[in-house]
Amino acid sequence: MNAIVTVVGNDKVGIIAKVSAFLAERDINIEDISQTVLSGNFVMMMMVNLSSCSKALEEIKKELVSLGDTLNVSISLMHEKVFSAMHRI
């Protein structure tokens, strides 16, 4: 199962490292990643594969929100199909 992780907030050292470590600890593979910094604002999107993760999607979502709070950024996770449907023209 694929999902989209988005991270948005003020840029600072360690955001990518901490989010990547979080995912690796839960056997979530990063399939694709894009990140940029716009006027000091950090923006990252990742396509992740959760097929090896033993936790439920909702539990991962809650843990990512908590991680975002500690990093002072907004982190969200949504199923790839939901993301695609939302962005279909």
C-alpha positions as CSV (number, residue, x, y, z in Angstrom):
1,M,0.0,0.0,0.0
2,N,1.3,3.4,-1.0
3,A,0.7,6.7,0.8
4,I,1.7,10.3,0.6
5,V,3.5,12.0,3.5
6,T,3.7,15.8,3.4
7,V,5.9,17.9,5.7
8,V,5.5,21.7,5.8
9,G,7.1,24.3,8.2
10,N,10.0,26.5,9.0
11,D,13.2,25.1,7.7
12,K,15.7,23.8,10.3
13,V,18.4,21.1,10.6
14,G,17.3,17.5,11.0
15,I,13.7,17.5,9.6
16,I,14.5,15.0,6.8
17,A,16.7,12.9,9.0
18,K,14.1,12.6,11.8
19,V,11.2,11.9,9.4
20,S,13.2,9.3,7.5
21,A,14.3,7.6,10.7
22,F,10.7,7.5,11.9
23,L,9.7,5.7,8.7
24,A,12.6,3.3,8.7
25,E,11.9,2.3,12.3
26,R,8.4,1.2,11.2
27,D,9.6,-0.6,8.0
28,I,8.0,2.1,5.8
29,N,10.0,2.5,2.6
30,I,10.4,5.8,0.9
31,E,9.6,5.2,-2.8
32,D,10.0,8.8,-4.0
33,I,10.8,12.1,-2.4
34,S,10.8,15.8,-3.3
35,Q,11.7,18.6,-1.0
36,T,12.4,22.3,-1.4
37,V,12.9,25.4,0.8
38,L,10.9,28.5,-0.3
39,S,11.8,31.7,1.6
40,G,12.7,29.7,4.7
41,N,9.7,27.4,4.5
42,F,10.5,23.7,4.2
43,V,8.1,21.7,2.0
44,M,8.6,17.9,1.4
45,M,6.4,15.2,-0.2
46,M,7.2,11.5,-0.1
47,M,5.6,8.5,-1.7
48,V,5.9,5.7,0.9
49,N,5.2,2.0,0.8
50,L,3.6,0.7,4.0
51,S,3.3,-3.0,2.9
52,S,5.9,-4.1,5.4
53,C,4.6,-2.0,8.3
54,S,2.7,-3.8,11.0
55,K,0.9,-0.8,12.3
56,A,-2.5,0.6,11.1
57,L,-2.6,3.6,8.9
58,E,-4.5,5.6,11.5
59,E,-1.8,4.9,14.2
60,I,1.0,6.0,11.9
61,K,-0.9,9.2,11.1
62,K,-1.2,10.0,14.8
63,E,2.5,9.2,15.4
64,L,3.5,11.5,12.5
65,V,1.3,14.3,13.8
66,S,3.1,13.9,17.2
67,L,6.5,13.9,15.5
68,G,5.5,17.1,13.6
69,D,4.6,18.7,16.9
70,T,8.1,18.0,18.3
71,L,9.7,19.3,15.1
72,N,7.4,22.3,14.9
73,V,6.2,21.3,11.4
74,S,2.9,20.0,10.0
75,I,3.1,16.3,8.9
76,S,0.2,14.5,7.2
77,L,-0.2,11.1,5.7
78,M,-2.9,10.0,3.3
79,H,-3.5,6.9,1.2
80,E,-2.3,7.4,-2.3
81,K,-5.8,6.8,-3.8
82,V,-7.3,9.6,-1.6
83,F,-4.4,11.9,-2.6
84,S,-4.9,11.2,-6.3
85,A,-8.6,11.6,-6.1
86,M,-8.2,15.0,-4.4
87,H,-5.8,16.2,-7.0
88,R,-7.6,14.9,-10.1
89,I,-8.7,17.7,-12.5
